[in-house]
Amino acid sequence: MSAATREELLYRHRYIIAMAVALASMMQVIDSSIVNVAIPHMMGNLGATVEEVSWVSTGYIIAAACVIPLTGWLAGFFGRKRYFVGSILLFTAASLLCGMSRSLQALVLWRIVQGIGGGALIATSQAILWEAFPREERGTGMAFFGVAVMVGPTLGPTLGGWLTDQYSWPWIFFINLPVGAVAVAMIMAYVHDNPDQKRTKSVDGIGIALLVLAISSAQLMLERGERLDWFDSPLVVGLALVAVVSAVLLVVHELRVDEPAVNLRLLKQPQFTAGSMMGIVLGAGLFGSVFILPVFLQGMLRMTAWQTGLIILPGAIASAFSMGLVGRLSAVIDNRLLIVVGSVLFGAGMWQLSTITSLTGADDFFWPLIWRGLGLGLIFVPLNNLTLMQIETADLSQATGLNNFFRQLGGSFSIAGMASLLTRFVGEERGILASQLSAYSPVVRERMAMLTQGMMSRGMDPQSATLAAMRAIDGQILVQANVLAFEKIYLMSGMLLLVSLPLLLLFKQGLPLSRERGPRPAAAHAE
């Protein structure tokens, strides 16, 4: 049998594998954001307050965040295929039980279980795809993964809003059942463990405990920080101290044990470290901008979740298109150059978004979101290629888990930071605008007189009409302050990726040199 024939047999199912793991990844990514639009319906149905029902999201996020960096160790302990299939089954079963929950306590419990299953799907999918494609086609494999990760956050709120409006909130969970079943069937048939995968023989109990303590404390601090006024709250200070101390102890412990739960020794590889650091920035840009735009569209422009989804959808399609294109280009064009082009496009899109006003219409978002989507697509695939390019097959599961954890960490810090900055910027801009208004200004006096007269024409007495006119002017100031605050946030988001570009100097290899590193590893679907 010729070498070409052997290679064709080795990788013959790569596109089926890609579709299977993309289904699993997208299911997890969509579910992390689909719940938010159904929160009001859950509150009414389960008799819960905002504070109580927020644990439906917080419990899931904390559980998934704790599992993501452990996926490499768990895959080595159970076997990657067995762990991946088991995680999908756990996620799907928990989805069914979430939809059947009739109390808040039950719903939060099953959301935590769902997060435990879902945390494995992203990192394990990436490891499987990396091995399922020949080295020169890995960009194409990463494009399948990228479409799931980038398009999922956009589809989640739109799909959730439609399902909740048309049916009821349990259907945001029930929709996972057929998707999970199809993904499991395809993976069972076509994915097989790599014989070169490093198998774990011992349990790093101390490392796992420290990791869970560090991540859960940090994530809870980020989730509650803005609401509790950050470090003015003893709870936030305590959570921060626990997170820092346990993180330091985790690093010290993991560098000493032979089989760590999280292999931090991988960070000795400069290209992997540089890629992971850029992954933090990419996560901040991706999740931060995904978080802030719906807030503006629904909060300031009074759009529904469905209308918001329709506005965001073209940008998601642009991301999918650019990732499909760059999956081919990444084999022949230096991946570092693609990242530079993508960062410039992303920055241009965010700069255009920073010019929005309170009179902005839906059409005004089209091109800025197209540039944003194209830019993110051009960054995501090449950055994954560069980050994993020099990782040995035996360490791949640990590397993908760590890399995805850093991207998730960037997103968590970005969402918390942007929410806090938005509140601060609104207060600052409101103060500046209010200080520029004078009761002696002819323009202000004319506006007050017109509003007061309008209120009196509706039956108000002069005193009540004057107070109503003042509230109306204050409301207009608040709207304008919000617009100016959002403009600042968009500019900051655009600058994030641009200022991280010097990290590209740490990458020593920009192309998947398929014939310079010896024989190919056995693919994930080898029989």
Secondary structure, 3 states (H helix, E strand, C coil): CCHHHHHHHHCCCHHHHHHHHHHHHHHHHHHHHHCHHHHHHHHHHHCCCHHHHCHHHHHHHHHHHHHHHHHHHHHHHHCHHHHHHHHHHHHHHHHHHHHHCCCHHHHHHHHHHHHHHHHHHHHHHHHHHHHHCCHHHHHHHHHHHHHHHHHHHHHHHHHHHHHHHHCCCCHHHHCHHHHHHHHHHHHHHHCCCCCCCCCCCCCCHHHHHHHHHHHHHHHHHHHHHCCCCHHHCHHHHHHHHHHHHHHHHHHHHHCCCCCCCCCHHHHHCHHHHHHHHHHHHHHHHHHHHHHHHHHHHHHCCCCCHHHHHHHHHHHHHHHHHHHHHHHHHCCCCCHHHHHHHHHHHHHHHHHHHCCCCCCCCHHHHHHHHHHHHHHHHHHHHHHHHHHHCCCCHHHHHHHHHHHHHHHHHHHHHHHHHHHHHHHHHHHHHHHHHHHCCCCCCHHHHHHHHHHHHHHHHCCCCHHHHHHHHHHHHHHHHHHHHHHHHHHHHHHHHHHHHHHCHHHHHHCCCCCCCCCCCCCCCCCCCCC
